[in-house]
Amino acid sequence: MSAKGLDISLAALQRQDPYIKNIVDVASQVALYTFNNRANEWEKTEVEGALFVYTRLASPRHGFTIMNRLSMKNLTEPITKDLDFQLQHPFLLYRNARCKDTLILCHRRLGQFYMLVICCHVKLNCLKHAKGHLVAVSHHWKEVWSHLNSWNGEERSSFE
């Protein structure tokens, strides 16, 4: 993304959250999926667009947002010690704090596990089903994963 593009994106993010200081990383096209435990598969949500990883001037000091191209509802997550990550290249799975205390309940009843799928190019044909599992190609996750892990205070290789 060009410097001017980053400035425009930063201004848009700051309208949503005036404490955002700067953008650290960008993925031009991501899609959010939730896990449907009954069907035992990942389902695409109505959240798709550019992913911005950023620092903030207030606590929590870091976060990420998907600027949704499908609706006005963006996805924003603070990066705290309560946000669990699992990197299963090329996917980044995460579980947010709202489900931490009721992990089994959320997993079984609410399907509150999320998967971000980065498409390095705007082509959505990089996604395909393979026996119920989503497959995508991404060379960008290592940088995003590095930022998330360094801010989260500890490296997480899997969910507990």
C-alpha positions in Angstrom: 0.0 0.0 0.0 1.3 3.4 -0.9 2.1 6.1 1.7 -0.9 8.1 0.6 -3.1 5.0 0.9 -1.9 4.3 4.4 -2.6 7.9 5.4 -6.2 7.6 4.0 -6.7 4.2 5.8 -5.3 5.6 9.0 -7.7 8.6 8.9 -10.6 6.1 8.3 -9.5 4.0 11.3 -9.1 7.0 13.5 -12.7 8.1 12.8 -13.6 4.7 14.3 -11.1 4.9 17.1 -9.3 8.2 17.7 -6.6 6.5 19.8 -5.1 4.6 16.9 -1.6 5.8 16.4 -0.2 4.1 13.4 -0.8 1.2 11.0 1.9 -1.6 11.5 0.7 -4.1 8.9 -1.9 -4.4 6.2 -3.4 -7.3 4.2 -5.5 -6.1 1.3 -8.0 -8.9 1.3 -9.2 -11.1 4.2 -12.3 -13.0 5.0 -13.7 -14.0 8.4 -15.0 -17.5 9.0 -16.7 -18.9 12.1 -16.7 -22.6 13.1 -20.1 -24.3 13.1 -19.7 -27.1 15.5 -23.0 -28.8 14.5 -21.9 -29.0 10.9 -18.2 -29.5 11.9 -17.1 -26.9 9.3 -16.0 -23.3 8.8 -18.6 -20.9 7.6 -18.0 -17.7 5.8 -19.4 -14.6 7.6 -20.4 -11.3 6.1 -17.0 -9.8 7.1 -14.5 -9.3 4.3 -12.1 -6.6 3.4 -8.7 -5.1 4.3 -7.0 -6.1 7.5 -5.2 -3.4 9.5 -2.9 -4.2 12.4 -2.2 -1.1 14.4 -0.8 0.5 17.6 -2.9 2.7 19.9 -2.1 5.6 22.3 -4.3 4.1 25.0 -4.9 0.6 26.4 -5.2 -1.8 24.8 -2.0 -0.7 23.0 -2.6 -2.9 19.9 -5.5 -4.2 17.8 -6.6 -5.2 14.4 -9.6 -4.2 12.3 -11.2 -5.6 9.1 -12.6 -2.7 7.2 -15.7 -4.6 5.9 -16.5 -4.2 2.2 -19.7 -6.1 2.4 -21.4 -3.9 5.0 -20.9 -1.0 7.4 -20.1 -3.4 10.3 -16.3 -3.7 10.7 -14.6 -6.3 12.9 -12.3 -4.8 15.5 -10.4 -6.8 18.1 -8.0 -5.5 20.8 -4.8 -7.5 21.1 -4.5 -8.4 24.8 -3.3 -11.4 26.8 -6.9 -12.7 26.6 -6.8 -13.1 22.8 -5.6 -16.6 21.9 -4.0 -17.3 18.6 -3.1 -20.4 16.7 -1.1 -20.2 13.5 -2.0 -23.1 11.1 -0.3 -21.8 8.0 -1.8 -20.4 5.9 -4.5 -19.7 8.5 -4.6 -17.6 11.7 -7.2 -18.8 14.2 -8.1 -16.8 17.2 -10.4 -16.9 20.1 -11.4 -13.6 21.8 -11.9 -12.8 25.5 -15.7 -13.0 25.3 -15.3 -16.8 25.0 -12.3 -17.4 27.3 -14.3 -18.3 30.4 -16.9 -20.4 28.6 -14.7 -22.0 26.0 -16.5 -25.3 25.9 -19.9 -23.7 25.8 -18.8 -21.3 23.1 -17.3 -24.1 21.1 -20.3 -26.4 21.4 -23.2 -23.9 21.4 -22.1 -20.6 19.9 -19.3 -21.6 17.5 -17.3 -18.6 18.6 -14.0 -19.5 17.0 -12.8 -17.4 14.2 -10.5 -17.9 11.3 -9.0 -15.1 9.2 -8.1 -16.1 5.7 -5.7 -13.8 3.9 -5.8 -13.7 0.1 -2.7 -12.0 -1.0 -4.4 -11.0 -4.2 -8.0 -9.8 -4.5 -8.8 -13.1 -6.2 -11.2 -15.1 -4.0 -10.5 -18.2 -6.1 -7.5 -18.8 -3.8 -10.1 -20.3 -1.4 -11.4 -23.8 -2.0 -12.9 -26.6 0.1 -11.0 -29.7 0.7 -12.9 -32.3 2.8 -14.5 -29.6 4.9 -11.3 -27.6 5.5 -10.5 -24.3 3.9 -7.3 -23.9 1.9 -5.7 -20.6 1.0 -2.3 -19.4 0.0 -0.6 -16.6 1.9 3.0 -15.4 2.4 1.8 -12.5 4.6 0.9 -14.4 7.8 4.4 -14.6 9.2 4.6 -10.9 9.6 1.1 -10.5 11.0 1.8 -13.5 13.4 5.1 -11.9 14.5 3.3 -8.6 15.4 0.5 -10.3 17.2 2.8 -12.5 19.2 5.2 -9.8 20.2 2.3 -7.6 21.5 0.5 -10.4 23.2 3.3 -11.0 25.6 3.9 -14.7 24.9 4.1 -17.0 22.0 1.1 -19.2 21.6 1.4 -22.3 19.5 -2.1 -23.7 20.1 -5.2 -23.2 22.1 -5.2 -24.7 25.6 
